[in-house]
Amino acid sequence: MDKSTRRAKFEGVWNVIHDELLAHLKACGMPAEAQEWYSENLHYNVPGGKLNRGMSVVDTVEILKGRPLTDEEYLQVAVLGWGVELLQAFFLVTDDLMDSSITRRGQPCWYRVPKIGLVAVNDAFMLEGAIYHLLKRHFKKEPCYVDLLELFHEISYQTEIGQLIDLITAPEDVVDLSKFSLQKHSMIVVYKTAFYSFYLPVALAMLFCCVPTLYTPPNSASPVAPYEVAKSILIPLGEYFQIQDDFLDFAGVPAQIGKVGTDIIDNKCSWCINTALSLATPDQRKILDENYGYLGEAERRVKVVFEEIGLREIYAEYEKNSYKKLTGMIDQIDEGTSVGLKKYVFKSFLDKIHRRQK
């Protein structure tokens, strides 16, 4: 099944989920106006992205089971995938409000749509609440139900911690590079992005497939903690993905990456500025302090410093080493059990992002 067909099948489940959520509001006696508002909230904010996170849940379950899913299995797994997409929508609606963003996915941010405004805060809560309604409806009788609940709660909290660090480190209107460091960048990336974008989809799939928290492969005397193994690979993979994003924002051209890079003028705590700060001479540091976070000629001066320190070469070396390290970790996975991890789960993630250009 090609990617467009897989996406169409996944999107088909969204229609079922949307109708379920609206039916619940109707059953609660909510007025028609509230039902229409919620419907628009769901359609505007949830299904419009790349859907990589949600579809990864389905892909991972199929890899772990080693066969196509039955219709019943597919519906349940797709509900988990759409749970990830609902979580993403919850994060994006609130993030846009906090950042006073203008557009998202080529259309006005939800809070900027006429008549929405700060009602978007409650709308975001309803997107998050939908996750737990769907889990109760589809998984209440399953042995993994409580584990699924705990995983969504844990990942949400971790992401919110990452958002806090990002907000207080790099507010757009106050530039203070003394707050920046590669260590802080890593913490923001791990907590704000890697846990929910990379670990969550795979961990959900593992729970659905009843992968135990500990098992001993037949040809080994040492027990394996599969969720910790998955985390040890997927969190660095998420960090690699974000550093790629940061580098492409600086080095990519709009025709290539589909957008104009704005990390410099937006005062982002990106890998590029933190790497430059760690290597800059006193004169270069002065240029960065005086120009980072500003438009026009100031942005050009910052880019000149990035070129002077050899950021392109540093990134190329980082990418090569990251790929080698991650490949080595994946190769060490013991596949000698029917209930354990599969190398291809992680290799498929790595192959999707290695040397990507957008």
Buried (B, 14 or more C-beta within 10 A) or exposed (E): EEEEEBBEBBBEBBEEBBEBBBEBBEEEEBEEEEBEBBBBBBEBBBBBBEBBBBBBBBBBBBBBBEEEBEEEBBBBBBBBBBBBBBBBBBBBBBBBBEBEBEEBEEEBBBBBBEEBEEBBEEBBEBBBEBBBBBBEEBBEEBEBBEBBBEBBEEBBEBBEBBBEBBBEBBBBEEBEBEEBBBEBBBBBBBBBBBBBBBBBBBBBBBBBBEBEEEBBBEEEEEEBEBBEBBBEBBBBBBBBBBBBBBBBBBBBEEEEBEEEBEBBBBBBBBBBBBBBBEBBEEEBBEBBBEBBBBEEEBBEBBBEBBEBBEBEEBBEEBBEEBBEEBBEBBEEBBEEBEEBBBBBBBBBBBEEBBEEEE
